[in-house]
Amino acid sequence: MTNEQIRSYQSVIVSAIKNEPMSKHTSFHIGGPARLYAVAHSSDALWQAVQAAQKFDIPWYVFGGGTNLLVADAGFDGVMIQAANRGVEINDTTVKLESGVITVSAARKIVDAGLAGFEWAVGVPGTIGGAIYGDAGCYGGEMREVITSVDAYRVADGQRVTLTNQECQFGYRESLFKHEAYVIFGCALHLKEASDQAESQARLHQVMEKRKADQPQGSSSAGCAFKNFEFQDEKELEILRRTVDVIPASMLRNKRISAGWLIEQANMKGRRVGGVEVSMKHGNFLLTTSTARAQDVVALISLVKMNVRDTLGIELQEEVQYVGF
């Protein structure tokens, strides 16, 4: 970026600041500076921030809560735009959520409003935009099961569009948005009235407690680092069957092998590169220390993938998004 580009952008997005450390805005708490950093508190402001970047030919990246985001040690030579549009609208069984809404907060508000079907989302870190982008899910629920439409800006033709669930091409941790350039403004959900609100509150609490029990607490991480392994044919598990004593029946039944379990079977728990280590509590979490660097995360991800592939015959895919590499 040139100084002229920076001045031009700041003349339009006056709140944009220079050389903001991205370690302050990611759950890894690592990453170098963005040449420009802007916060958008509404969907219109988000659109304007992106359009300004396009107008002045500045590289841009939109993010929400900074979970599952790894920014290079050298930073990002462009503008990092943080979506902080936090509108929530509940009308009967339809819920509209803007992309900057914290997912945990949305789950609580929805249960408080007497609706059911989104309790599981209290276990999802980050924002609704990221949850849409990656078809987030946990504890038996997934975004694709409740989304009816997504509002977005299609970069290819500069149009604001509303996409149906089918048009979003959702799959396990997959969507259209991972393959084509869109800026997500928000979504509409279709839920159901809770037959017993106390039961929904209890379910919410159960998910929160299970998350605390299953996942490392009080450490910096990006949530699950890898996707669980989905298979269609058990021939894909040939090496795994020869290597481990028993594959849990639930994983075989669901045709989805837990990445954390695979990492544990490959004896990678506790492995460390620089200031980053694989959690001893849950193998799918990479924990960072105050000395961690982005290059340590990249190296450890590579090491984990190599060991799981060579030991168990399975190729893991990371959920982490890379910026500035």
PASEFI-343495 format. One record per residue (C-alpha): residue number from 0; y, x, z; residue in three letters. Coordinates in steps of 0.25 Angstrom, whole numbers, plus 5000, padded with zeros to 4 digits. Last residue first. Example, Ala and Ser with C-alpha at 12.3 -4.5 7.8 and 13.67 -1.06 7.14 Angstrom:
BEGIN
(1,(4996,5055,5029),'SER'),
(0,(4982,5049,5031),'ALA'),
% end
This chain:
BEGIN
(324,(4939,5003,5016),'PHE'),
(323,(4951,4996,5020),'GLY'),
(322,(4945,4983,5025),'VAL'),
(321,(4930,4981,5027),'TYR'),
(320,(4924,4968,5031),'GLN'),
(319,(4912,4968,5041),'VAL'),
(318,(4901,4959,5039),'GLU'),
(317,(4891,4970,5035),'GLU'),
(316,(4879,4968,5026),'GLN'),
(315,(4866,4973,5031),'LEU'),
(314,(4855,4978,5022),'GLU'),
(313,(4841,4976,5027),'ILE'),
(312,(4829,4985,5026),'GLY'),
(311,(4827,4987,5041),'LEU'),
(310,(4829,5002,5044),'THR'),
(309,(4836,5007,5031),'ASP'),
(308,(4845,4994,5030),'ARG'),
(307,(4848,4992,5044),'VAL'),
(306,(4851,5007,5046),'ASN'),
(305,(4860,5008,5034),'MET'),
(304,(4867,4995,5038),'LYS'),
(303,(4870,5000,5052),'VAL'),
(302,(4874,5014,5047),'LEU'),
(301,(4884,5008,5037),'SER'),
(300,(4890,4999,5047),'ILE'),
(299,(4891,5011,5056),'LEU'),
(298,(4899,5019,5046),'ALA'),
(297,(4908,5007,5042),'VAL'),
(296,(4911,5005,5057),'VAL'),
(295,(4914,5020,5060),'ASP'),
(294,(4923,5020,5047),'GLN'),
(293,(4931,5009,5054),'ALA'),
(292,(4934,5018,5066),'ARG'),
(291,(4929,5016,5080),'ALA'),
(290,(4935,5025,5091),'THR'),
(289,(4940,5012,5100),'SER'),
(288,(4925,5007,5099),'THR'),
(287,(4919,4998,5089),'THR'),
(286,(4907,4989,5090),'LEU'),
(285,(4898,4985,5078),'LEU'),
(284,(4891,4972,5080),'PHE'),
(283,(4879,4968,5072),'ASN'),
(282,(4869,4975,5082),'GLY'),
(281,(4873,4966,5094),'HIS'),
(280,(4873,4971,5108),'LYS'),
(279,(4871,4986,5105),'MET'),
(278,(4883,4985,5096),'SER'),
(277,(4883,4995,5084),'VAL'),
(276,(4893,5005,5086),'GLU'),
(275,(4907,5010,5081),'VAL'),
(274,(4916,5021,5086),'GLY'),
(273,(4909,5032,5078),'GLY'),
(272,(4897,5027,5072),'VAL'),
(271,(4887,5020,5083),'ARG'),
(270,(4873,5014,5083),'ARG'),
(269,(4872,5006,5096),'GLY'),
(268,(4863,4995,5089),'LYS'),
(267,(4858,5002,5076),'MET'),
(266,(4843,5001,5079),'ASN'),
(265,(4839,4995,5065),'ALA'),
(264,(4833,4983,5073),'GLN'),
(263,(4847,4981,5080),'GLU'),
(262,(4854,4981,5067),'ILE'),
(261,(4845,4971,5061),'LEU'),
(260,(4847,4962,5073),'TRP'),
(259,(4862,4963,5072),'GLY'),
(258,(4861,4960,5057),'ALA'),
(257,(4853,4947,5061),'SER'),
(256,(4843,4943,5050),'ILE'),
(255,(4846,4931,5042),'ARG'),
(254,(4835,4923,5035),'LYS'),
(253,(4837,4912,5046),'ASN'),
(252,(4822,4911,5049),'ARG'),
(251,(4820,4926,5048),'LEU'),
(250,(4832,4928,5058),'MET'),
(249,(4827,4917,5067),'SER'),
(248,(4813,4924,5067),'ALA'),
(247,(4818,4937,5073),'PRO'),
(246,(4813,4948,5064),'ILE'),
(245,(4801,4955,5072),'VAL'),
(244,(4796,4969,5073),'ASP'),
(243,(4806,4976,5065),'VAL'),
(242,(4804,4986,5053),'THR'),
(241,(4794,4980,5044),'ARG'),
(240,(4801,4967,5044),'ARG'),
(239,(4814,4973,5042),'LEU'),
(238,(4809,4980,5029),'ILE'),
(237,(4804,4967,5023),'GLU'),
(236,(4816,4959,5027),'LEU'),
(235,(4821,4956,5013),'GLU'),
(234,(4807,4951,5010),'LYS'),
(233,(4810,4940,5019),'GLU'),
(232,(4818,4934,5008),'ASP'),
(231,(4832,4927,5009),'GLN'),
(230,(4838,4937,5019),'PHE'),
(229,(4851,4937,5027),'GLU'),
(228,(4855,4949,5035),'PHE'),
(227,(4865,4946,5046),'ASN'),
(226,(4879,4951,5041),'LYS'),
(225,(4884,4964,5048),'PHE'),
(224,(4895,4968,5057),'ALA'),
(223,(4895,4956,5066),'CYS'),
(222,(4907,4956,5074),'GLY'),
(221,(4918,4966,5071),'ALA'),
(220,(4917,4974,5083),'SER'),
(219,(4926,4978,5095),'SER'),
(218,(4918,4977,5108),'SER'),
(217,(4920,4967,5120),'GLY'),
(216,(4908,4959,5117),'GLN'),
(215,(4895,4963,5109),'PRO'),
(214,(4888,4951,5103),'GLN'),
(213,(4876,4943,5107),'ASP'),
(212,(4880,4938,5121),'ALA'),
(211,(4895,4936,5118),'LYS'),
(210,(4891,4929,5105),'ARG'),
(209,(4881,4920,5112),'LYS'),
(208,(4892,4916,5123),'GLU'),
(207,(4902,4912,5112),'MET'),
(206,(4891,4904,5104),'VAL'),
(205,(4887,4897,5117),'GLN'),
(204,(4901,4894,5121),'HIS'),
(203,(4903,4887,5107),'LEU'),
(202,(4890,4879,5108),'ARG'),
(201,(4895,4875,5122),'ALA'),
(200,(4908,4870,5116),'GLN'),
(199,(4900,4862,5105),'SER'),
(198,(4891,4856,5116),'GLU'),
(197,(4903,4852,5124),'ALA'),
(196,(4909,4845,5111),'GLN'),
(195,(4897,4837,5110),'ASP'),
(194,(4895,4830,5096),'SER'),
(193,(4905,4840,5091),'ALA'),
(192,(4912,4834,5078),'GLU'),
(191,(4907,4841,5066),'LYS'),
(190,(4913,4853,5058),'LEU'),
(189,(4919,4855,5044),'HIS'),
(188,(4927,4867,5043),'LEU'),
(187,(4939,4870,5034),'ALA'),
(186,(4943,4884,5031),'CYS'),
(185,(4954,4895,5032),'GLY'),
(184,(4964,4903,5024),'PHE'),
(183,(4954,4913,5018),'ILE'),
(182,(4960,4923,5008),'VAL'),
(181,(4951,4924,4996),'TYR'),
(180,(4946,4936,4988),'ALA'),
(179,(4932,4934,4983),'GLU'),
(178,(4919,4940,4988),'HIS'),
(177,(4919,4938,5003),'LYS'),
(176,(4927,4926,5002),'PHE'),
(175,(4916,4919,4994),'LEU'),
(174,(4908,4919,5007),'SER'),
(173,(4897,4926,5015),'GLU'),
(172,(4893,4929,5029),'ARG'),
(171,(4881,4920,5026),'TYR'),
(170,(4885,4912,5014),'GLY'),
(169,(4898,4905,5010),'PHE'),
(168,(4902,4903,4995),'GLN'),
(167,(4916,4898,4999),'CYS'),
(166,(4915,4888,4987),'GLU'),
(165,(4904,4881,4995),'GLN'),
(164,(4913,4879,5007),'ASN'),
(163,(4924,4874,4999),'THR'),
(162,(4936,4883,4995),'LEU'),
(161,(4951,4879,4997),'THR'),
(160,(4960,4888,4989),'VAL'),
(159,(4973,4895,4989),'ARG'),
(158,(4975,4902,4976),'GLN'),
(157,(4978,4916,4972),'GLY'),
(156,(4969,4917,4960),'ASP'),
(155,(4959,4928,4965),'ALA'),
(154,(4965,4928,4979),'VAL'),
(153,(4959,4914,4983),'ARG'),
(152,(4967,4910,4995),'TYR'),
(151,(4958,4902,5005),'ALA'),
(150,(4955,4889,5011),'ASP'),
(149,(4940,4887,5015),'VAL'),
(148,(4932,4874,5015),'SER'),
(147,(4921,4867,5022),'THR'),
(146,(4917,4877,5032),'ILE'),
(145,(4907,4873,5042),'VAL'),
(144,(4893,4880,5037),'GLU'),
(143,(4900,4891,5030),'ARG'),
(142,(4906,4896,5043),'MET'),
(141,(4893,4899,5049),'GLU'),
(140,(4885,4894,5062),'GLY'),
(139,(4872,4897,5069),'GLY'),
(138,(4877,4907,5079),'TYR'),
(137,(4886,4914,5070),'CYS'),
(136,(4894,4913,5057),'GLY'),
(135,(4905,4919,5048),'ALA'),
(134,(4905,4915,5033),'ASP'),
(133,(4912,4928,5031),'GLY'),
(132,(4925,4924,5025),'TYR'),
(131,(4925,4910,5033),'ILE'),
(130,(4923,4918,5046),'ALA'),
(129,(4933,4928,5042),'GLY'),
(128,(4944,4917,5039),'GLY'),
(127,(4940,4910,5052),'ILE'),
(126,(4943,4921,5061),'THR'),
(125,(4936,4932,5068),'GLY'),
(124,(4924,4932,5077),'PRO'),
(123,(4913,4921,5075),'VAL'),
(122,(4906,4916,5088),'GLY'),
(121,(4915,4905,5090),'VAL'),
(120,(4910,4901,5076),'ALA'),
(119,(4897,4895,5082),'TRP'),
(118,(4905,4883,5087),'GLU'),
(117,(4909,4878,5073),'PHE'),
(116,(4900,4866,5071),'GLY'),
(115,(4906,4857,5081),'ALA'),
(114,(4919,4850,5083),'LEU'),
(113,(4926,4844,5095),'GLY'),
(112,(4939,4851,5094),'ALA'),
(111,(4936,4861,5105),'ASP'),
(110,(4924,4865,5096),'VAL'),
(109,(4934,4868,5084),'ILE'),
(108,(4944,4875,5093),'LYS'),
(107,(4933,4884,5099),'ARG'),
(106,(4927,4888,5085),'ALA'),
(105,(4941,4890,5079),'ALA'),
(104,(4944,4900,5091),'SER'),
(103,(4931,4908,5088),'VAL'),
(102,(4935,4908,5073),'THR'),
(101,(4949,4914,5075),'ILE'),
(100,(4958,4906,5065),'VAL'),
(99,(4963,4915,5055),'GLY'),
(98,(4957,4908,5043),'SER'),
(97,(4962,4894,5046),'GLU'),
(96,(4953,4884,5051),'LEU'),
(95,(4952,4869,5047),'LYS'),
(94,(4942,4861,5054),'VAL'),
(93,(4936,4848,5049),'THR'),
(92,(4928,4839,5059),'THR'),
(91,(4940,4830,5063),'ASP'),
(90,(4952,4838,5059),'ASN'),
(89,(4953,4852,5066),'ILE'),
(88,(4964,4862,5061),'GLU'),
(87,(4964,4876,5065),'VAL'),
(86,(4975,4886,5060),'GLY'),
(85,(4974,4901,5064),'ARG'),
(84,(4980,4908,5052),'ASN'),
(83,(4979,4923,5058),'ALA'),
(82,(4974,4929,5045),'ALA'),
(81,(4976,4944,5046),'GLN'),
(80,(4981,4951,5033),'ILE'),
(79,(4978,4966,5032),'MET'),
(78,(4988,4971,5021),'VAL'),
(77,(4985,4983,5013),'GLY'),
(76,(4980,4998,5015),'ASP'),
(75,(4970,4994,5025),'PHE'),
(74,(4966,5004,5037),'GLY'),
(73,(4962,5018,5036),'ALA'),
(72,(4951,5015,5047),'ASP'),
(71,(4946,5004,5038),'ALA'),
(70,(4947,4990,5042),'VAL'),
(69,(4934,4983,5047),'LEU'),
(68,(4934,4968,5048),'LEU'),
(67,(4922,4960,5054),'ASN'),
(66,(4932,4954,5064),'THR'),
(65,(4947,4956,5060),'GLY'),
(64,(4951,4942,5065),'GLY'),
(63,(4956,4937,5051),'GLY'),
(62,(4957,4946,5039),'PHE'),
(61,(4965,4946,5026),'VAL'),
(60,(4965,4959,5018),'TYR'),
(59,(4976,4964,5008),'TRP'),
(58,(4979,4975,4998),'PRO'),
(57,(4993,4974,4994),'ILE'),
(56,(4997,4971,4980),'ASP'),
(55,(5011,4965,4984),'PHE'),
(54,(5008,4951,4980),'LYS'),
(53,(4994,4952,4984),'GLN'),
(52,(4998,4956,4998),'ALA'),
(51,(5009,4945,4998),'ALA'),
(50,(4999,4935,4994),'GLN'),
(49,(4989,4939,5006),'VAL'),
(48,(5000,4937,5016),'ALA'),
(47,(5005,4924,5010),'GLN'),
(46,(4991,4918,5011),'TRP'),
(45,(4989,4922,5025),'LEU'),
(44,(5003,4917,5028),'ALA'),
(43,(4999,4904,5022),'ASP'),
(42,(4986,4904,5030),'SER'),
(41,(4994,4906,5043),'SER'),
(40,(4996,4917,5053),'HIS'),
(39,(4995,4928,5043),'ALA'),
(38,(4995,4942,5050),'VAL'),
(37,(4999,4954,5041),'ALA'),
(36,(4995,4969,5042),'TYR'),
(35,(4999,4979,5032),'LEU'),
(34,(4995,4994,5030),'ARG'),
(33,(4983,4990,5038),'ALA'),
(32,(4979,5000,5048),'PRO'),
(31,(4966,5006,5052),'GLY'),
(30,(4953,4999,5057),'GLY'),
(29,(4947,4997,5071),'ILE'),
(28,(4947,4986,5081),'HIS'),
(27,(4933,4981,5076),'PHE'),
(26,(4939,4967,5078),'SER'),
(25,(4950,4969,5068),'THR'),
(24,(4965,4967,5070),'HIS'),
(23,(4970,4979,5079),'LYS'),
(22,(4961,4989,5072),'SER'),
(21,(4968,4985,5059),'MET'),
(20,(4980,4994,5063),'PRO'),
(19,(4993,4988,5057),'GLU'),
(18,(4999,4998,5047),'ASN'),
(17,(5011,4988,5043),'LYS'),
(16,(5014,4974,5047),'ILE'),
(15,(5015,4961,5040),'ALA'),
(14,(5024,4951,5047),'SER'),
(13,(5034,4950,5035),'VAL'),
(12,(5023,4946,5025),'ILE'),
(11,(5033,4945,5013),'VAL'),
(10,(5042,4957,5015),'SER'),
(9,(5030,4964,5022),'GLN'),
(8,(5022,4964,5009),'TYR'),
(7,(5033,4970,5001),'SER'),
(6,(5036,4981,5012),'ARG'),
(5,(5021,4984,5012),'ILE'),
(4,(5020,4984,4997),'GLN'),
(3,(5032,4994,4996),'GLU'),
(2,(5026,5003,5006),'ASN'),
(1,(5014,5004,4997),'THR'),
(0,(5000,5000,5000),'MET'),
% end
